[in-house]
Amino acid sequence: MTLYLTSRGFGSPVVGEKIFSHLKKEAKALRLFYIPTARYGYSRKNKLIEGLEAAGFQKEQIIWFDHRYPERYGDEIPDLIYVCGGNTFLLQHYMKESGFLPKLKGWIEAGVPYVGASAGTHLIEQSIEHLKYFDENKIGETDFAGLGLFFGITVCHYAKEREEIARLLQEEGKYPVSLIGNEEVLLAEGEKSDRLQLRYL
């Protein structure tokens, strides 16, 4: 597995440059599977697509995932998976409801690189319960178990104002805690979730 865990994803040119440098590929050469579900209901599609084009992706190479119609996807394996930021509880609720998570997990375990931006990073962790400190659970999600591909949890958008919560989570000791600033990329690589090698790019 190759996981690029970030706070801002391709919304940050610095983050994008780090990811493409490690991949040793340009965005224009990649068939991107894009999951915008964390922003469902409050972001315009054309604006999000423009952001991906600004990062170098070709519009015709972007597969826009719609959780309402999961049967449309999965026949062709993409080159890269990107799950954008937004509300983590919303993302997890609709992704589980869609039934697409086993397919997504299968792709990642088979070696398709995964880029998570904030909510997208949290989706694959052990738990999203700690997001109660950062996200409003408007959807009423009650199942906080994450996809479990990353052994631990993260604090995204890490800065001084999040130090106290990060320290609290570390003291609780439920999961290993990793900190990710807005311009950082935490690379997790390995065959099994509990044996991933971690380093910052």
Secondary structure, DSSP 8 states (H G I E B T S, - for coil): -EEEEESSGGGSHHHHHHHHHHHTS-GGG--EEEE-GGGTTTS-HHHHHHHHHHTT--GGGEEE--TT-GGGS-SS--SEEEE--S-HHHHHHHHHHHT-HHHHHHHHHTT--EEEETHHHHHTSSB-GGGGGTS--TT-----B---SSSSEEEES-SGGGHHHHHHHHHH-SS-EEEE-TT-EEEEESSSGGG-EEEE-
